[in-house]
Amino acid sequence: MATDKHPPEESRPRRPGADGASPQARGDGSDSGDRSAQDDGEPNDETLPRMLAAIAEQVGEIRDQLERLLNVQLDRFRLRFRKGLFWLLSSLLFGAVCVVATAAAVFYLLEGVSGLFTVLFGGSEWAGDLAAGGLVLLSVGLAVAIFGRQFGKAELVRLKKKYEPDSAKGKAR
């Protein structure tokens, strides 16, 4: 007997497939109750927690992989920085040693030239030093003049080529 609290079986809404008929017999192509979701497209109470747990697990794995990747990239950066710093310091040290060695060689060369002039001027040290200094200044001035002139000529040739008319460029080729 039907009461107000419990409606009769006929008045309750039925789920499709609950009557036991096969999907082919009904002709609607839907599955019967083997799916974990209800037929109206909403997941049942067990599906959502399982999906969230799977997503959380995948997010955790991705986070771990990203953390490892970040650590690898940081280690690579540190290694490159250390190697670069090593080569910079090595190059600076080598350059300093070369400058000191060159300065010492120049000093001893000039001392020898000064001694030569001292002997040539009859033992007068100041005259030997003065002649050696003058020779050094003259040599440096000549070197600057020669290299400056060569650089000027090369720059002039480059500028002439740059600004010559296009028709002359085409004929020359």
MARFIVO-424775 format. One record per residue: residue number from 0; chain; x, y, z of N, C-alpha, C in turn. Coordinates in nm, 4 decimals. Atoms other than C-alpha are relative to their C-alpha. Layout:
% residues N
+-----+--------+----------+----------+----------+----------+----------+----------+----------+----------+----------+
! num ! cadena !       nx !       ny !       nz !      cax !      cay !      caz !       cx !       cy !       cz !
+-----+--------+----------+----------+----------+----------+----------+----------+----------+----------+----------+
! NUM !      A !        X !        Y !        Z !        X !        Y !        Z !        X !        Y !        Z !
...
+-----+--------+----------+----------+----------+----------+----------+----------+----------+----------+----------+
//
This chain:
% residues 173
+-----+--------+----------+----------+----------+----------+----------+----------+----------+----------+----------+
! num ! cadena !       nx !       ny !       nz !      cax !      cay !      caz !       cx !       cy !       cz !
+-----+--------+----------+----------+----------+----------+----------+----------+----------+----------+----------+
!   0 !      A !   0.0827 !  -0.1153 !   0.0000 !   0.0000 !   0.0000 !   0.0000 !   0.0881 !   0.1228 !   0.0000 !
!   1 !      A !  -0.0796 !  -0.1204 !   0.0147 !   0.1306 !   0.3458 !  -0.0875 !  -0.0388 !   0.0997 !   0.1054 !
!   2 !      A !   0.0251 !  -0.1059 !  -0.0976 !   0.1692 !   0.6094 !   0.1768 !   0.0586 !   0.1287 !  -0.0538 !
!   3 !      A !  -0.0541 !  -0.1279 !   0.0451 !   0.2628 !   0.9749 !   0.1514 !   0.1519 !   0.0027 !   0.0077 !
!   4 !      A !  -0.1450 !   0.0025 !  -0.0128 !   0.6145 !   0.8978 !   0.2663 !   0.0658 !  -0.0828 !  -0.1091 !
!   5 !      A !  -0.0558 !   0.0895 !   0.1009 !   0.6731 !   0.6199 !   0.0175 !  -0.0975 !  -0.0108 !  -0.1163 !
!   6 !      A !   0.0908 !   0.0127 !   0.1136 !   0.5171 !   0.6565 !  -0.3261 !   0.0045 !  -0.1412 !  -0.0565 !
!   7 !      A !   0.0010 !   0.1351 !   0.0570 !   0.4196 !   0.3408 !  -0.5097 !   0.1086 !  -0.0154 !  -0.1063 !
!   8 !      A !  -0.1066 !   0.0321 !   0.0937 !   0.6722 !   0.1712 !  -0.7388 !  -0.0251 !   0.0614 !  -0.1380 !
!   9 !      A !   0.0296 !  -0.0492 !   0.1332 !   0.4967 !   0.2838 !  -1.0552 !   0.0235 !   0.1499 !  -0.0118 !
!  10 !      A !  -0.0126 !  -0.1445 !   0.0087 !   0.5201 !   0.6538 !  -0.9658 !   0.1460 !   0.0471 !   0.0144 !
!  11 !      A !  -0.1408 !  -0.0369 !  -0.0096 !   0.8987 !   0.6501 !  -0.8989 !   0.0623 !   0.0082 !  -0.1385 !
!  12 !      A !  -0.0667 !  -0.0047 !   0.1311 !   1.1158 !   0.7633 !  -1.1914 !   0.0971 !  -0.1158 !  -0.0126 !
!  13 !      A !  -0.0884 !   0.1138 !   0.0237 !   1.3016 !   0.4740 !  -1.3433 !   0.1213 !   0.0437 !  -0.0790 !
!  14 !      A !  -0.1224 !  -0.0200 !   0.0782 !   1.6578 !   0.4744 !  -1.4692 !  -0.0110 !  -0.0813 !  -0.1263 !
!  15 !      A !  -0.0003 !   0.0834 !   0.1216 !   1.6990 !   0.3634 !  -1.8249 !   0.0857 !  -0.1234 !   0.0234 !
!  16 !      A !  -0.0741 !   0.1248 !  -0.0145 !   1.8169 !   0.0061 !  -1.8342 !  -0.0313 !  -0.0712 !   0.1297 !
!  17 !      A !   0.0315 !   0.0637 !  -0.1276 !   1.6760 !  -0.0710 !  -1.4893 !  -0.1065 !  -0.1064 !  -0.0163 !
!  18 !      A !   0.1067 !   0.0973 !   0.0200 !   1.3945 !  -0.2755 !  -1.6363 !   0.0525 !  -0.1334 !  -0.0483 !
!  19 !      A !  -0.0586 !   0.1269 !   0.0383 !   1.6392 !  -0.5468 !  -1.7436 !   0.0075 !  -0.0215 !  -0.1483 !
!  20 !      A !  -0.0059 !   0.0170 !   0.1448 !   1.5958 !  -0.4972 !  -2.1167 !   0.1393 !   0.0363 !  -0.0495 !
!  21 !      A !  -0.1327 !  -0.0268 !   0.0550 !   1.9176 !  -0.5006 !  -2.3219 !  -0.0041 !   0.1311 !  -0.0790 !
!  22 !      A !  -0.0015 !  -0.1262 !   0.0770 !   2.0304 !  -0.1792 !  -2.4966 !  -0.0484 !  -0.0188 !  -0.1424 !
!  23 !      A !   0.0435 !   0.0234 !   0.1357 !   1.9657 !  -0.3390 !  -2.8336 !  -0.1520 !  -0.0126 !  -0.0048 !
!  24 !      A !   0.1443 !   0.0188 !  -0.0022 !   1.6124 !  -0.4327 !  -2.7311 !  -0.0694 !   0.1343 !   0.0185 !
!  25 !      A !   0.0602 !  -0.1324 !  -0.0192 !   1.5432 !  -0.0773 !  -2.6127 !   0.0207 !   0.0865 !  -0.1237 !
!  26 !      A !  -0.0262 !  -0.0757 !   0.1215 !   1.7032 !   0.0598 !  -2.9281 !   0.0652 !   0.1353 !   0.0242 !
!  27 !      A !  -0.0602 !  -0.1311 !  -0.0227 !   1.8700 !   0.3561 !  -2.7550 !   0.1527 !  -0.0051 !   0.0016 !
!  28 !      A !  -0.1446 !   0.0130 !   0.0088 !   2.2292 !   0.2217 !  -2.7666 !   0.0723 !   0.0266 !   0.1299 !
!  29 !      A !  -0.0687 !  -0.0285 !  -0.1268 !   2.3034 !   0.2942 !  -2.4000 !   0.0331 !  -0.1291 !   0.0707 !
!  30 !      A !  -0.0391 !   0.1174 !  -0.0778 !   2.4795 !   0.0524 !  -2.1659 !  -0.0963 !  -0.0191 !   0.1143 !
!  31 !      A !   0.0766 !   0.0219 !  -0.1223 !   2.3078 !  -0.1101 !  -1.8745 !   0.0860 !   0.0437 !   0.1175 !
!  32 !      A !  -0.0604 !  -0.0547 !  -0.1203 !   2.4341 !  -0.0514 !  -1.5165 !   0.1455 !  -0.0336 !   0.0255 !
!  33 !      A !  -0.1393 !   0.0335 !  -0.0259 !   2.8051 !  -0.1627 !  -1.5594 !   0.0900 !   0.1226 !   0.0145 !
!  34 !      A !  -0.0842 !  -0.1190 !  -0.0066 !   2.9362 !   0.1931 !  -1.5806 !   0.0011 !   0.0559 !   0.1410 !
!  35 !      A !  -0.0103 !  -0.0580 !  -0.1336 !   3.0608 !   0.3809 !  -1.2737 !  -0.0741 !   0.1322 !   0.0072 !
!  36 !      A !   0.0746 !  -0.1256 !  -0.0004 !   2.8732 !   0.6948 !  -1.3787 !  -0.1454 !  -0.0295 !  -0.0289 !
!  37 !      A !   0.1414 !   0.0167 !   0.0288 !   2.4995 !   0.7325 !  -1.3857 !  -0.0258 !   0.0411 !  -0.1429 !
!  38 !      A !   0.0286 !  -0.0255 !   0.1397 !   2.3301 !   0.7648 !  -1.7216 !  -0.0212 !   0.1472 !  -0.0300 !
!  39 !      A !   0.0199 !  -0.1418 !   0.0273 !   2.2670 !   1.1337 !  -1.6798 !   0.1336 !   0.0742 !  -0.0093 !
!  40 !      A !  -0.1299 !  -0.0605 !   0.0207 !   2.6476 !   1.1977 !  -1.7079 !   0.0703 !   0.0422 !   0.1277 !
!  41 !      A !  -0.0632 !  -0.0390 !  -0.1254 !   2.7189 !   1.2675 !  -1.3406 !   0.0721 !  -0.1208 !   0.0591 !
!  42 !      A !  -0.0710 !   0.1125 !  -0.0609 !   2.9842 !   1.0536 !  -1.1669 !  -0.0668 !  -0.0404 !   0.1312 !
!  43 !      A !   0.0561 !   0.0429 !  -0.1278 !   2.8781 !   0.8425 !  -0.8744 !   0.0952 !   0.0390 !   0.1122 !
!  44 !      A !  -0.0750 !  -0.0441 !  -0.1174 !   3.0191 !   0.8863 !  -0.5241 !   0.1425 !  -0.0539 !   0.0037 !
!  45 !      A !  -0.1328 !   0.0604 !  -0.0049 !   3.3244 !   0.6623 !  -0.5828 !   0.0935 !   0.0542 !  -0.1089 !
!  46 !      A !  -0.0820 !  -0.0394 !   0.1141 !   3.4496 !   0.8022 !  -0.9164 !   0.0790 !   0.1277 !   0.0270 !
!  47 !      A !  -0.0655 !  -0.1283 !  -0.0208 !   3.5330 !   1.1587 !  -0.8148 !   0.1211 !  -0.0107 !   0.0930 !
!  48 !      A !  -0.1201 !   0.0126 !  -0.0835 !   3.7658 !   1.0689 !  -0.5248 !   0.1130 !  -0.0764 !  -0.0696 !
!  49 !      A !  -0.1037 !   0.0738 !   0.0724 !   3.9477 !   0.8153 !  -0.7451 !   0.0667 !   0.0883 !  -0.1041 !
!  50 !      A !  -0.0564 !  -0.0898 !   0.1004 !   3.9920 !   1.0729 !  -1.0206 !   0.0892 !   0.1057 !   0.0660 !
!  51 !      A !  -0.0801 !  -0.1007 !  -0.0700 !   4.1153 !   1.3355 !  -0.7748 !   0.1296 !  -0.0599 !   0.0534 !
!  52 !      A !  -0.1205 !   0.0658 !  -0.0498 !   4.3602 !   1.0870 !  -0.6217 !   0.0984 !  -0.0251 !  -0.1143 !
!  53 !      A !  -0.0875 !   0.0233 !   0.1151 !   4.4966 !   0.9984 !  -0.9676 !   0.0633 !   0.1309 !  -0.0470 !
!  54 !      A !  -0.0534 !  -0.1307 !   0.0402 !   4.5337 !   1.3645 !  -1.0581 !   0.1041 !   0.0476 !   0.0999 !
!  55 !      A !  -0.0953 !  -0.0425 !  -0.1030 !   4.7041 !   1.4384 !  -0.7260 !   0.1311 !  -0.0782 !  -0.0123 !
!  56 !      A !  -0.1206 !   0.0815 !   0.0165 !   4.9464 !   1.1505 !  -0.7862 !   0.0820 !   0.0479 !  -0.1203 !
!  57 !      A !  -0.0699 !  -0.0489 !   0.1191 !   5.0300 !   1.2752 !  -1.1355 !   0.0617 !   0.1372 !   0.0247 !
!  58 !      A !  -0.0547 !  -0.1324 !  -0.0316 !   5.0751 !   1.6321 !  -1.0099 !   0.1239 !  -0.0150 !   0.0883 !
!  59 !      A !  -0.1171 !   0.0246 !  -0.0847 !   5.3122 !   1.4991 !  -0.7423 !   0.1193 !  -0.0490 !  -0.0807 !
!  60 !      A !  -0.1084 !   0.0494 !   0.0852 !   5.5153 !   1.3106 !  -1.0032 !   0.0576 !   0.1121 !  -0.0855 !
!  61 !      A !  -0.0466 !  -0.1129 !   0.0821 !   5.5328 !   1.6169 !  -1.2260 !   0.0823 !   0.0952 !   0.0851 !
!  62 !      A !  -0.0735 !  -0.0888 !  -0.0904 !   5.6431 !   1.8283 !  -0.9284 !   0.1382 !  -0.0564 !   0.0307 !
!  63 !      A !  -0.1294 !   0.0634 !  -0.0269 !   5.9190 !   1.5784 !  -0.8461 !   0.0930 !   0.0095 !  -0.1218 !
!  64 !      A !  -0.0812 !  -0.0080 !   0.1212 !   6.0383 !   1.5717 !  -1.2077 !   0.0473 !   0.1426 !  -0.0251 !
!  65 !      A !  -0.0399 !  -0.1398 !   0.0171 !   6.0382 !   1.9515 !  -1.2269 !   0.1072 !   0.0397 !   0.1009 !
!  66 !      A !  -0.1004 !  -0.0294 !  -0.1023 !   6.2338 !   1.9692 !  -0.9029 !   0.1360 !  -0.0584 !  -0.0405 !
!  67 !      A !  -0.1247 !   0.0607 !   0.0473 !   6.4933 !   1.7262 !  -1.0419 !   0.0583 !   0.0776 !  -0.1173 !
!  68 !      A !  -0.0462 !  -0.0770 !   0.1147 !   6.5123 !   1.9226 !  -1.3669 !   0.0607 !   0.1329 !   0.0447 !
!  69 !      A !  -0.0534 !  -0.1258 !  -0.0517 !   6.5620 !   2.2471 !  -1.1752 !   0.1352 !  -0.0213 !   0.0664 !
!  70 !      A !  -0.1286 !   0.0297 !  -0.0640 !   6.8392 !   2.0889 !  -0.9677 !   0.1092 !  -0.0268 !  -0.1034 !
!  71 !      A !  -0.0978 !   0.0283 !   0.1052 !   7.0138 !   1.9622 !  -1.2817 !   0.0421 !   0.1304 !  -0.0682 !
!  72 !      A !  -0.0327 !  -0.1259 !   0.0658 !   6.9905 !   2.3040 !  -1.4474 !   0.0838 !   0.0902 !   0.0902 !
!  73 !      A !  -0.0800 !  -0.0786 !  -0.0934 !   7.1243 !   2.4758 !  -1.1337 !   0.1431 !  -0.0535 !   0.0095 !
!  74 !      A !  -0.1344 !   0.0586 !  -0.0040 !   7.4160 !   2.2322 !  -1.1176 !   0.0778 !   0.0309 !  -0.1276 !
!  75 !      A !  -0.0661 !  -0.0337 !   0.1261 !   7.4919 !   2.2919 !  -1.4858 !   0.0447 !   0.1454 !   0.0007 !
!  76 !      A !  -0.0360 !  -0.1419 !  -0.0074 !   7.4869 !   2.6684 !  -1.4277 !   0.1200 !   0.0207 !   0.0919 !
!  77 !      A !  -0.1121 !  -0.0131 !  -0.0939 !   7.7170 !   2.6376 !  -1.1257 !   0.1295 !  -0.0503 !  -0.0623 !
!  78 !      A !  -0.1190 !   0.0550 !   0.0633 !   7.9590 !   2.4193 !  -1.3210 !   0.0532 !   0.0943 !  -0.1081 !
!  79 !      A !  -0.0438 !  -0.0944 !   0.1021 !   7.9645 !   2.6610 !  -1.6156 !   0.0598 !   0.1255 !   0.0626 !
!  80 !      A !  -0.0506 !  -0.1189 !  -0.0675 !   8.0150 !   2.9533 !  -1.3773 !   0.1395 !  -0.0257 !   0.0567 !
!  81 !      A !  -0.1315 !   0.0338 !  -0.0557 !   8.3042 !   2.7777 !  -1.2023 !   0.1053 !  -0.0123 !  -0.1091 !
!  82 !      A !  -0.0954 !   0.0143 !   0.1099 !   8.4686 !   2.6847 !  -1.5318 !   0.0345 !   0.1369 !  -0.0591 !
!  83 !      A !  -0.0251 !  -0.1334 !   0.0543 !   8.4282 !   3.0387 !  -1.6635 !   0.0863 !   0.0833 !   0.0931 !
!  84 !      A !  -0.0799 !  -0.0733 !  -0.0983 !   8.5665 !   3.1866 !  -1.3433 !   0.1434 !  -0.0512 !   0.0016 !
!  85 !      A !  -0.1335 !   0.0583 !   0.0041 !   8.8608 !   2.9449 !  -1.3545 !   0.0774 !   0.0512 !  -0.1214 !
!  86 !      A !  -0.0687 !  -0.0450 !   0.1207 !   8.9439 !   3.0382 !  -1.7147 !   0.0282 !   0.1495 !   0.0047 !
!  87 !      A !  -0.0232 !  -0.1431 !  -0.0118 !   8.9052 !   3.4094 !  -1.6417 !   0.1199 !   0.0284 !   0.0900 !
!  88 !      A !  -0.1110 !  -0.0215 !  -0.0922 !   9.1361 !   3.3945 !  -1.3429 !   0.1316 !  -0.0533 !  -0.0562 !
!  89 !      A !  -0.1212 !   0.0550 !   0.0625 !   9.3836 !   3.1728 !  -1.5283 !   0.0526 !   0.0940 !  -0.1076 !
!  90 !      A !  -0.0410 !  -0.0925 !   0.1060 !   9.3874 !   3.4124 !  -1.8221 !   0.0582 !   0.1276 !   0.0583 !
!  91 !      A !  -0.0541 !  -0.1207 !  -0.0637 !   9.4364 !   3.7125 !  -1.5951 !   0.1379 !  -0.0255 !   0.0593 !
!  92 !      A !  -0.1293 !   0.0338 !  -0.0582 !   9.7207 !   3.5387 !  -1.4139 !   0.1058 !  -0.0159 !  -0.1096 !
!  93 !      A !  -0.0928 !   0.0168 !   0.1114 !   9.8839 !   3.4364 !  -1.7419 !   0.0359 !   0.1346 !  -0.0617 !
!  94 !      A !  -0.0254 !  -0.1332 !   0.0543 !   9.8455 !   3.7907 !  -1.8756 !   0.0918 !   0.0805 !   0.0901 !
!  95 !      A !  -0.0860 !  -0.0732 !  -0.0936 !  10.0001 !   3.9356 !  -1.5596 !   0.1431 !  -0.0516 !  -0.0067 !
!  96 !      A !  -0.1340 !   0.0579 !   0.0095 !  10.2936 !   3.6945 !  -1.5816 !   0.0675 !   0.0457 !  -0.1291 !
!  97 !      A !  -0.0573 !  -0.0453 !   0.1280 !  10.3446 !   3.7881 !  -1.9494 !   0.0408 !   0.1470 !   0.0072 !
!  98 !      A !  -0.0328 !  -0.1424 !  -0.0111 !  10.3348 !   4.1605 !  -1.8691 !   0.1244 !   0.0190 !   0.0852 !
!  99 !      A !  -0.1174 !  -0.0126 !  -0.0876 !  10.5835 !   4.1205 !  -1.5836 !   0.1253 !  -0.0495 !  -0.0710 !
! 100 !      A !  -0.1161 !   0.0540 !   0.0715 !  10.8155 !   3.9059 !  -1.7951 !   0.0437 !   0.0947 !  -0.1114 !
! 101 !      A !  -0.0340 !  -0.0947 !   0.1060 !  10.7986 !   4.1502 !  -2.0843 !   0.0633 !   0.1261 !   0.0579 !
! 102 !      A !  -0.0568 !  -0.1198 !  -0.0635 !  10.8621 !   4.4453 !  -1.8534 !   0.1420 !  -0.0269 !   0.0483 !
! 103 !      A !  -0.1350 !   0.0336 !  -0.0457 !  11.1616 !   4.2676 !  -1.7007 !   0.0959 !  -0.0101 !  -0.1182 !
! 104 !      A !  -0.0861 !   0.0125 !   0.1175 !  11.2983 !   4.1836 !  -2.0457 !   0.0332 !   0.1370 !  -0.0581 !
! 105 !      A !  -0.0237 !  -0.1350 !   0.0522 !  11.2566 !   4.5419 !  -2.1630 !   0.0950 !   0.0753 !   0.0928 !
! 106 !      A !  -0.0876 !  -0.0670 !  -0.0964 !  11.4187 !   4.6712 !  -1.8429 !   0.1450 !  -0.0444 !  -0.0184 !
! 107 !      A !  -0.1375 !   0.0492 !   0.0152 !  11.7229 !   4.4462 !  -1.8842 !   0.0589 !   0.0371 !  -0.1360 !
! 108 !      A !  -0.0476 !  -0.0426 !   0.1315 !  11.7482 !   4.5291 !  -2.2541 !   0.0447 !   0.1461 !   0.0045 !
! 109 !      A !  -0.0350 !  -0.1411 !  -0.0104 !  11.7451 !   4.9002 !  -2.1793 !   0.1224 !   0.0216 !   0.0891 !
! 110 !      A !  -0.1188 !  -0.0107 !  -0.0859 !  11.9964 !   4.8527 !  -1.9001 !   0.1259 !  -0.0374 !  -0.0782 !
! 111 !      A !  -0.1140 !   0.0399 !   0.0828 !  12.2242 !   4.6733 !  -2.1451 !   0.0351 !   0.1061 !  -0.1032 !
! 112 !      A !  -0.0254 !  -0.1061 !   0.0976 !  12.1828 !   4.9442 !  -2.4097 !   0.0619 !   0.1201 !   0.0701 !
! 113 !      A !  -0.0560 !  -0.1113 !  -0.0778 !  12.2497 !   5.2057 !  -2.1431 !   0.1459 !  -0.0274 !   0.0345 !
! 114 !      A !  -0.1393 !   0.0375 !  -0.0283 !  12.5654 !   5.0187 !  -2.0430 !   0.0874 !   0.0117 !  -0.1232 !
! 115 !      A !  -0.0748 !  -0.0141 !   0.1250 !  12.6721 !   5.0068 !  -2.4071 !   0.0330 !   0.1467 !  -0.0280 !
! 116 !      A !  -0.0249 !  -0.1433 !   0.0230 !  12.6315 !   5.3824 !  -2.4441 !   0.0947 !   0.0583 !   0.1050 !
! 117 !      A !  -0.0922 !  -0.0470 !  -0.1050 !  12.8101 !   5.4371 !  -2.1123 !   0.1434 !  -0.0314 !  -0.0398 !
! 118 !      A !  -0.1338 !   0.0388 !   0.0432 !  13.1106 !   5.2485 !  -2.2456 !   0.0426 !   0.0857 !  -0.1192 !
! 119 !      A !  -0.0327 !  -0.0792 !   0.1184 !  13.0926 !   5.4354 !  -2.5795 !   0.0332 !   0.1463 !   0.0349 !
! 120 !      A !  -0.0250 !  -0.1383 !  -0.0410 !  13.0855 !   5.7724 !  -2.3986 !   0.1102 !   0.0104 !   0.1058 !
! 121 !      A !  -0.1184 !  -0.0058 !  -0.0869 !  13.3961 !   5.6912 !  -2.1930 !  -0.0326 !  -0.0166 !   0.1465 !
! 122 !      A !   0.0305 !   0.0281 !  -0.1392 !  13.2323 !   5.5691 !  -1.8707 !  -0.0949 !   0.0995 !   0.0637 !
! 123 !      A !   0.0935 !  -0.0984 !  -0.0551 !  12.9907 !   5.8590 !  -1.8250 !  -0.1396 !  -0.0627 !   0.0049 !
! 124 !      A !   0.1293 !   0.0695 !  -0.0160 !  12.6769 !   5.6946 !  -1.6829 !  -0.1173 !   0.0847 !  -0.0450 !
! 125 !      A !   0.1137 !  -0.0845 !   0.0348 !  12.4437 !   5.9898 !  -1.7264 !  -0.0131 !   0.0140 !  -0.1510 !
! 126 !      A !   0.0050 !  -0.0116 !   0.1457 !  12.5352 !   6.0208 !  -2.0948 !  -0.0521 !  -0.1302 !  -0.0620 !
! 127 !      A !   0.0488 !   0.1298 !   0.0490 !  12.4723 !   5.6462 !  -2.1502 !  -0.1492 !  -0.0149 !   0.0238 !
! 128 !      A !   0.1434 !   0.0076 !  -0.0305 !  12.1337 !   5.6630 !  -1.9758 !  -0.0806 !   0.0941 !  -0.0888 !
! 129 !      A !   0.0672 !  -0.0982 !   0.0840 !  12.0375 !   5.9754 !  -2.1702 !  -0.0095 !  -0.0496 !  -0.1445 !
! 130 !      A !   0.0008 !   0.0517 !   0.1368 !  12.1326 !   5.8180 !  -2.5030 !  -0.0944 !  -0.1193 !  -0.0123 !
! 131 !      A !   0.0895 !   0.1166 !   0.0039 !  11.9468 !   5.4934 !  -2.4202 !  -0.1459 !   0.0454 !   0.0063 !
! 132 !      A !   0.1368 !  -0.0527 !  -0.0088 !  11.6334 !   5.6871 !  -2.3181 !  -0.0436 !   0.0653 !  -0.1297 !
! 133 !      A !   0.0317 !  -0.0637 !   0.1274 !  11.6479 !   5.8952 !  -2.6346 !  -0.0235 !  -0.1026 !  -0.1100 !
! 134 !      A !   0.0165 !   0.1054 !   0.0999 !  11.6880 !   5.5817 !  -2.8466 !  -0.1351 !  -0.0703 !   0.0170 !
! 135 !      A !   0.1295 !   0.0647 !  -0.0255 !  11.3837 !   5.4221 !  -2.6791 !  -0.1128 !   0.0903 !  -0.0478 !
! 136 !      A !   0.1049 !  -0.0920 !   0.0442 !  11.1701 !   5.7332 !  -2.7366 !  -0.0062 !   0.0094 !  -0.1515 !
! 137 !      A !  -0.0041 !  -0.0051 !   0.1457 !  11.2824 !   5.7528 !  -3.0992 !  -0.0579 !  -0.1272 !  -0.0612 !
! 138 !      A !   0.0508 !   0.1292 !   0.0504 !  11.2072 !   5.3816 !  -3.1546 !  -0.1516 !  -0.0091 !   0.0156 !
! 139 !      A !   0.1447 !   0.0056 !  -0.0230 !  10.8605 !   5.4051 !  -2.9987 !  -0.0712 !   0.0968 !  -0.0931 !
! 140 !      A !   0.0609 !  -0.0977 !   0.0909 !  10.7832 !   5.7202 !  -3.2011 !  -0.0043 !  -0.0504 !  -0.1426 !
! 141 !      A !  -0.0008 !   0.0564 !   0.1356 !  10.8881 !   5.5509 !  -3.5259 !  -0.1021 !  -0.1125 !  -0.0156 !
! 142 !      A !   0.0961 !   0.1110 !   0.0064 !  10.6800 !   5.2411 !  -3.4488 !  -0.1428 !   0.0531 !  -0.0059 !
! 143 !      A !   0.1348 !  -0.0583 !   0.0017 !  10.3717 !   5.4521 !  -3.3742 !  -0.0277 !   0.0653 !  -0.1338 !
! 144 !      A !   0.0194 !  -0.0666 !   0.1292 !  10.4219 !   5.6576 !  -3.6915 !  -0.0223 !  -0.1017 !  -0.1116 !
! 145 !      A !   0.0132 !   0.1009 !   0.1060 !  10.4661 !   5.3487 !  -3.9126 !  -0.1340 !  -0.0720 !   0.0090 !
! 146 !      A !   0.1263 !   0.0730 !  -0.0149 !  10.1704 !   5.1562 !  -3.7695 !  -0.1198 !   0.0926 !  -0.0171 !
! 147 !      A !   0.1084 !  -0.0961 !   0.0198 !   9.9546 !   5.4705 !  -3.7642 !  -0.0241 !   0.0282 !  -0.1463 !
! 148 !      A !   0.0127 !  -0.0256 !   0.1432 !  10.0258 !   5.5376 !  -4.1294 !  -0.0622 !  -0.1215 !  -0.0700 !
! 149 !      A !   0.0567 !   0.1214 !   0.0612 !   9.9514 !   5.1743 !  -4.2249 !  -0.1497 !  -0.0112 !   0.0321 !
! 150 !      A !   0.1405 !   0.0069 !  -0.0400 !   9.6247 !   5.1830 !  -4.0299 !  -0.0811 !   0.1047 !  -0.0754 !
! 151 !      A !   0.0695 !  -0.1063 !   0.0734 !   9.5283 !   5.5140 !  -4.1929 !  -0.0227 !  -0.0363 !  -0.1449 !
! 152 !      A !   0.0141 !   0.0412 !   0.1408 !   9.5939 !   5.3786 !  -4.5419 !  -0.1065 !  -0.1091 !  -0.0145 !
! 153 !      A !   0.0985 !   0.1087 !   0.0071 !   9.3916 !   5.0629 !  -4.4753 !  -0.1408 !   0.0541 !   0.0217 !
! 154 !      A !   0.1312 !  -0.0586 !  -0.0262 !   9.1025 !   5.2694 !  -4.3364 !  -0.0473 !   0.0804 !  -0.1210 !
! 155 !      A !   0.0354 !  -0.0775 !   0.1184 !   9.1113 !   5.4996 !  -4.6406 !  -0.0450 !  -0.0912 !  -0.1138 !
! 156 !      A !   0.0391 !   0.0967 !   0.1042 !   9.0966 !   5.2009 !  -4.8800 !  -0.1381 !  -0.0572 !   0.0311 !
! 157 !      A !   0.1299 !   0.0553 !  -0.0391 !   8.8045 !   5.0558 !  -4.6854 !  -0.1115 !   0.1013 !  -0.0259 !
! 158 !      A !   0.1026 !  -0.1022 !   0.0206 !   8.6117 !   5.3843 !  -4.6953 !  -0.0225 !   0.0285 !  -0.1483 !
! 159 !      A !   0.0169 !  -0.0199 !   0.1442 !   8.6777 !   5.4295 !  -5.0696 !  -0.0869 !  -0.1102 !  -0.0593 !
! 160 !      A !   0.0817 !   0.1116 !   0.0490 !   8.5344 !   5.0837 !  -5.1356 !  -0.1449 !   0.0136 !   0.0461 !
! 161 !      A !   0.1345 !  -0.0115 !  -0.0565 !   8.2376 !   5.1564 !  -4.9139 !  -0.0816 !   0.1051 !  -0.0756 !
! 162 !      A !   0.0742 !  -0.1109 !   0.0572 !   8.1437 !   5.4837 !  -5.0844 !   0.0140 !   0.0145 !  -0.1512 !
! 163 !      A !  -0.0083 !  -0.0110 !   0.1449 !   8.2324 !   5.4162 !  -5.4483 !  -0.1362 !  -0.0291 !  -0.0599 !
! 164 !      A !   0.1334 !   0.0197 !   0.0603 !   7.9324 !   5.4229 !  -5.6857 !  -0.0277 !  -0.1467 !  -0.0291 !
! 165 !      A !   0.0396 !   0.1378 !   0.0248 !   7.7354 !   5.1036 !  -5.7396 !   0.0367 !  -0.0464 !  -0.1406 !
! 166 !      A !  -0.0331 !   0.0410 !   0.1371 !   7.8027 !   5.1052 !  -6.1153 !   0.1459 !  -0.0419 !  -0.0097 !
! 167 !      A !  -0.1406 !   0.0389 !   0.0024 !   8.1784 !   5.0913 !  -6.0548 !   0.0204 !  -0.1344 !   0.0665 !
! 168 !      A !  -0.0100 !   0.1306 !  -0.0673 !   8.1284 !   4.7978 !  -5.8200 !  -0.0417 !  -0.1110 !  -0.0945 !
! 169 !      A !   0.0489 !   0.1029 !   0.0915 !   7.9309 !   4.6082 !  -6.0842 !   0.0959 !  -0.0265 !  -0.1128 !
! 170 !      A !  -0.0949 !   0.0171 !   0.1088 !   8.1906 !   4.6682 !  -6.3583 !   0.1264 !  -0.0691 !   0.0455 !
! 171 !      A !  -0.1243 !   0.0580 !  -0.0503 !   8.4806 !   4.5640 !  -6.1392 !  -0.0131 !  -0.1500 !   0.0200 !
! 172 !      A !   0.0193 !   0.1434 !  -0.0261 !   8.3322 !   4.2232 !  -6.0774 !  -0.0011 !  -0.0766 !  -0.1225 !
+-----+--------+----------+----------+----------+----------+----------+----------+----------+----------+----------+
//
